[in-house]
Amino acid sequence: MLIVQKFGGTSVGGLERIENVANIVKKYKEKGNNVVVVVSAMAGETNKLLEYANHFSKTPPQREVDLLVSSGERVTSALLSIALQAKGIEAIALTGRQAGIKTTSDHTKARIMDINPDNMQKYLKEKKVVIVAGFQGINEEGEVTTLGRGGSDLTAVAIAGALKADKCEIYTDVDGIYTTDPRIEPKARKIDIISYDEMLELASLGAKVMQSRSVELAKKLNVDIEVKSSFDPEIKGTLITKETEDMEKVLVSGIALDKNQARVSIFGVEDRPGISAEIFNKLADKNINVDMIIQNVGKDNKANLTFTVPETELELTKEVLKEYKNNAENVEYDNEIAKVSLVGVGMKSHSGVAAKAFDTLAQENINILMISTSEIKISMVIDEKYGELAVRALHKAYELDK
């Protein structure tokens, strides 16, 4: 059996934890499996490297940033290889380049274009454990690129697809996907199985266990993922797989809370064809991710436009929208908001889900500022101070603890 295993930053956060990972990998290898391991940088390492860069410049060149932060994963992969070899297990550490990972040239936000698995397959035939530095690859010019936050998940899924692995395991500091963040709601329950679409929504809506791009790729490549704990590896985790009929019996699978949100409101902008395209194209050119959008027409052919962006991109958004200060009656920004979202494929075949959510928040005297829905999701923007209260109330209302 060929297994791809990915270990996140907390799982490799120090020498003792790297040794723990080596013991997990050793067990799998001694059972006769072929194993490819993808590792993140040690917890906090990427932030430390970025702080070094920011010491010299608040806007360091992205090419150099990629070269800098990619070193964190290379350190971990080399240490894990050394640890395994010390335990008598043949292993070899590879950079993204050596693993054959080709990406676009978008520094710090590159996407995987192709993987040439020849090098990895060569070492697997030699019965070695292949350890790949996650989060990175090279572009057509041979320059180092990184895949953005959580990019090691993406590396693992892409490698599992390229090698046609039998299994892809994502090890983290929790033992699976929960109905909501247990730190917010202690009654949160571990989910045994969840669909790609549900996990994709939860990941994109603020659940931090999986990176959304990696779930999207897993669905595309039909790679089943099991999310497990590196601290309790024997415990069964959560399986992320294709949708089944049984999944539709569950009304709501999970609730996500995202506090990294800011609301932008443009009042009294000229109401003419193409004005929205003009504004959002300018934001897209700066890679600003716009989420919820509401537009309505006011008086005198003037329109009001409200949308949300990640709070981390608010300052850049302000720069882009400077020109509209003179072309609109007012532009307002609010970063004290949160987005709470319900996700479940059961919404497709059950009515009244949204009404119940609105009623639940009303009973807690929580005002809803914006609403967005899809076939399997309801998102509501509320004041940030009510975020955790909303999660607990909704979790109880949909009986997710049972």
N, C-alpha and C positions, 0 to 999 in steps of 0.2 A: 504494500500500500504506500502511495506517495502522499505525504502530509505536508502542507504549508502551515507554519505556525508563526504568528506575529506577537511580539512582546512589546508593550507600551512603556512609556517613560518611568512610571512608578514600579513596573515589574523589573526594570533594570536600573533602579535608582541608586544603587551602590554595589560594592564588591560582593557583599553577602547575598544580595538579591540576584546578581548575575550568576553567582554560584547556584542559587536555587533554580534559576532558569536552566542552567547546564544540567542539573539533576533531572529536571522534567524531560529535556531533550534526550538525555542518556537513556531514560526508561523507554521512550518511544523507539529509539534506535535499536536497543537491545531486544525489542520484540520483533525485529526484522523489517521495520519500516524504513523507507527512504524519507529523509526529512530535509526540508528547506526552511530556514528560520529567517524571519525579517525582524529587525530590531529598530526601535526608536533611540533617540539620544536619552541619556540619563535624565531623570526628572529635574527640571530647572536649568538644564545645560543650554538649551536654545535661547532661553530668556537672558541668561548670563552673557552669551556671545553677542546678542543684540544690544545689550547694555554697553558692551565694549565698543561696538560700532557707534552707538549714539553718543559716546564720550567725545568722539571726534566730529560727528555730524548728526544733526537731527534728521537729515534726509540722505543717508549714505547711498552710494550707487548700488542698484539692485544686483548687478552682476557680482560685485564684491561681497554683498550680503549672502548670496547663494553659496559662494565659495567658502565663506566663513561658517555659516550655520550647518552646512552639510558635513562638517568635520565631526559634529557631535555623534552622528550615527556611525561614522567610520570607527570612532573610538570604541563604541559599544560592541560593534561586530568583531573587532579584533580581540577585545577582552574576552568575549564569549567563546571565540575560537580557541584562545589560549587555555581557558578554563576547561573546555571539553577535551582538548588534547592532553591536559594534565590528568584527566580521568580515564585516559586510554581510548577515547573516541576520536577517530580521524575526522578532522573538520577543516574547513577553509573559509576565510572571510573575504567577501567581495564588495567592492563599491558598486554604485548604481551602473557606472560605465562597464565594469567587468561583468555585471549580471546581464548586460545587453539591453538596458532600459533606455529607449530613445524617446525624447519629449519635444514639445514645442519650445519656442524660445522666450516664453513669457516668464522672465525671472521672478522668483518667489511665488508664482502662481501657474507654473507649467502644468501641462497635461500630457499624460503618457500617450504616445502615438503608436509605439510598437515595442515588442520585446523579442529579442533574438535569444532563445533559450539554450543555444548550442553549448556555451561555456558551462552553464549550470548542469546540463545533462551529462557533459563529460565528467564532471566531478561526482555526480550521482552514480554514474557507472563504476567509478572507482570506490564506491561505498562510503564516500565522505558526506558528512553533514555540511550542507552549503548554507553559509550565513551571509545574508545580504543586508547592507546598510540601507534602511528604508528612507522614504521621503525625498529621494533624489534620482537623477538620471543625467543624460547629456543631450544637448540639442544637435542640430545638423552640423554646427561649426565645431562640435566637440567640447563645448563649454559646459561646466557644471550648472545644473538647474535644480530647483527644489519645487515640490508639489503643493506647498501651502500647508497650513496647520492640519494635523491628522493625516498627512500624506503617507505615513508608513502603512496605514490600513489599505490605502490605494495600491501601494507597492505589493502588499501581500495578495490582494485579490487579483491583481493583474498577473502576477507570477503564477498563482494557482490556475488561472485561465490559460496562460501560455503553456504551462507544463501539463495541463489536463489532470491536475491533482485530484485525488479521491476525496480530499477533505481540506478545508481551510479553517483553522482555529485562530481566533483573535483573543489573546490573553490580556487581561487588564486587572485593575484592582478591585473590581466587583465581579460577582459570579453569574452575571447575565443581565438581561434587559428587564427593568422593572416598570410597573404600571405608571409610576412617576418617581421623581427623585426621593429616595428614602430619607434624605436629610430634611426634606420639607414635610413629607408625610410618612411617619414611621410605619404605618400600616400598608405601605406599598408592597405589592406582591410580585415575585419573579414570574415572568412570562416564559412558558416552556417553548412555544413556537410562535413565530410572527412572520408575516409576509414581507417581501421586499418593499412593496409600496408603503405599508404601514411604517416600517423601519426607516424608509427614505423620508417620509413626512416627519417622523419624530426626530431624526437626525438633523434635518434642515430647520426644525422649529426650536432647537435649543437643547435637545437631549445630547449629552456629550460623550456617550459611550462609543458611538460609531460616527465616522465622518460620512456625510451624505454622498459625496462623489464615489466613495468606495462601495456603498450600497447600490448606487445606480449602476456601477460597473459590474457588480456581482449579478444583478438582475440580467444585464445584457449578455454576460458570459455564462449565465446559468450556474454560478458557483454558490453552493450552499456554505453558509458561514455559521460556525458555532462560537458564541461569545462566552468565554470562561474566565475563571479567576486563576492567576498564577500563584496565589497563596493557598488555594484549595483546588488543585488541578483535577482531583478525583471526582469533584462534585459536577454533576451535569449542568451545563449552562443553558443558554437560549439559542435555539436554531432559527436562523433567518433563511427562509426558503420561498418557493413559489406559493401563490395563494391556493388554498383548498376550500371546498364547500364548508367544512366545519368551522373555518375562521369567520364566516359570515354570521354564525350564530351568536358571536360576541358583539355586543352593540358598540362598545368603546374599548379599545385595547390599551391605550395609554394617554397620559396627559403630559404635555411639555410646557415649561416656563422659560421664556427668553427675556432677560433683563437688558441685554445688549441691543436695545432698540431706541430709535429717536424718531419723532414725528415732525415732518416738515409741512407747513401750510402756506400756500401762495394764494393770497386773496386779491380779487379784482384784476386778474390778468386778462388780456385781450382774448375774447372768445372767437377764435377763427380756426378754420381747418389747418391742421398741422402744428398747432401750438404745443400740444402734448408730445408729439413726436420730436419736436425741436428740443424741448426740455429734457426728455428722457434719453435722447440720443447723446446730448452733452454729458449726462451722468454716466451713460454706458461707455463713452469714450474714456472716462476716468476709472473704469472698472468698478463703479459704485453699484452695489446690489440693491435695487429697489424692490420692496416686497409688496405691501398692501397699498392700493391706490383707490382714492375716491375723488370723483370730479362732478361738480354740479354747476349749473348756470345761474348766475345772480342777476342783478339788474343792469340795464344799459349795455347789453352785450359783453358783460364781464363774467369770467368764470373763476371758480374757486377750486384749487387743486390741493389735495392732501395725500401724502404718502409716507411710508416708513423706510428708513435705511438703518443699517447697523450703526450703533452709537460710535463705534471706532472709525466710521467713515463720515461722521457729521461735519468735522472741520473742512474736509475736502468738498463736501456737498455745499457748504456755505460759500466756498471759493467759486464753485461752478455757478451758483445762483446769484452772485453779486450783480450781474448785469440786469437781473429782473427786479432789483430794488426800485429802479426808476420806471420800469414798465408794469409794475403792479402796485396796488394800493398798500399792500403790506406783505412781508414774509416773516413767518414766525417759526421758531424751533423749540421743541420740547423733548428733552432727553430723560425726563422723569416718568417714563412709561414702561410697561411690560406687555409682552404678548403671551397669553395663555391659550393653549390649543388642545382640542380633543381629536384623537385619531382612531379610526377603526373601519375596517372594510365592511363591518356590519351596518354602517350608515347607509350603504347602497340599498339595503333591503328593509330598512326600518324607518318609520316616520317619527316625527316629534323629538328628535335628538336635539336639534337647535333650540326649540322652544323650552325644553327642560334645562338646557344650559343657561339660557337667558333668565329663566325664572329662578334658578339657583343663585345666580349672582345678584339678582334683584332682592332676594331674601336677605342677602348679606349687605345690602345697601351699597353695592359696587356698581358704579356707572360704567357702561361700555362706550368707548370713544370711537372705535372702528370695528367692523366685522368683515371677515373674508371666509368664504367657504369653497370647498371642492367636493368631489364625490365621496371622499373618505376623511375629510378634515373640516373642522370649524375653528377658526382663530379669532380671538377677541383682544383688542388693545384696551388696556385699563391703566389706571394710575399705578405706578411702580410699587407704592407702599401697600397695595392690596394684593400683590401677585401671589404670595404664598398662601394667604387666606383663601383666595380663589381656587388654587390648586386643591387644597384640603376639602373645601366645600364640594367641588365637582367630583373629586375622588369618592367621597361619601355618597353623593347623589346617584352616581352610576354603579355603586356597590363594587368598586374595583378591588376592595380588600377581601372579597369573598371568593 
